[in-house]
């Protein structure tokens, strides 16, 4: 048993479980269909993860690795968002953006456990075997490799894992070549006032693969933003001007429709996209039918969430 478990209720440790759901995600533009396996936590698992998040965020702040998260990470961080991430790149013209493929599923739990006992001993203790047992029982699920999509602590654990295995290499490359580097969970973004040549891009890709991550080749963007728009975490940037693509609004609407079936499971995701939209509305005039639909669905979602919490 890891130290964290001593502060959890015995009943929660025994009853905590995930219910697996298959979700079909259809890309309207490409027509591609993606099957997602969502782990929906029960109330005991949800309480356990809420406590785990407090421990993680508290201990990570005192760990050496925290500096990497502070300077480069914008996902699963309090008071940070995709909009704030893009703002770090506004002075630059040339972009190289990539997505990590199957990010949560490709997390090696044994490697994560070793990193956790090294950097976060107050939470995970000093025994890697106990740490990996805890991660397999409460942060993954039967039939799932790596971290469970839908587990409340998965974004923070992935952020920690990526920072511990990859971010320092990318930071050094960015320093060497005068690049701005940021990430939002599995979305990595590099920008520069000068063209990011093939040699630099290959060094970045080699560092990512050396750390054990895969890259979605079809989602790699090499963009001159003076000529074409670059999309970072769904939001658009062209010629140093921000805009909200229609596709991002469609994604928000799709998420809310999906969330109405399982409000508690999507609470954090919905809060995230609505926060981004509110920030965008402060900077841009967003008035269209899709946005009105999103607002109505969000009101409906909040009512459903309240009803689910009362049960």
Secondary structure, 3 states (H helix, E strand, C coil): CCHHHHHCCHHHHHHCCEEEEEEEEECCCCCCEEEEEEEEECHHHHHHHHHHHHHHHHHHCCCCCHHHHHHHECCCCCCCCHHHHHHCCCCCCEEEEEEECCCCCCCCHHHHHHHHHHHCHHHHCCCHHHHHHHHHHHCCCCCCCCCCCCCCCHHHHHHHHHHHHHHHHHHHHHHHHCCEEEEECCEEEEEECCCCCHHHHHHHHHHHHHCCCCECHHHCEEEECCCCCEEECCEEEECCEEEECHHHHHHHHHHHHHHCCCHHHHHHHHHHHHHHHHHHHHHCCCCCHHHHHHHHHHHHHHHHHHHHHHC
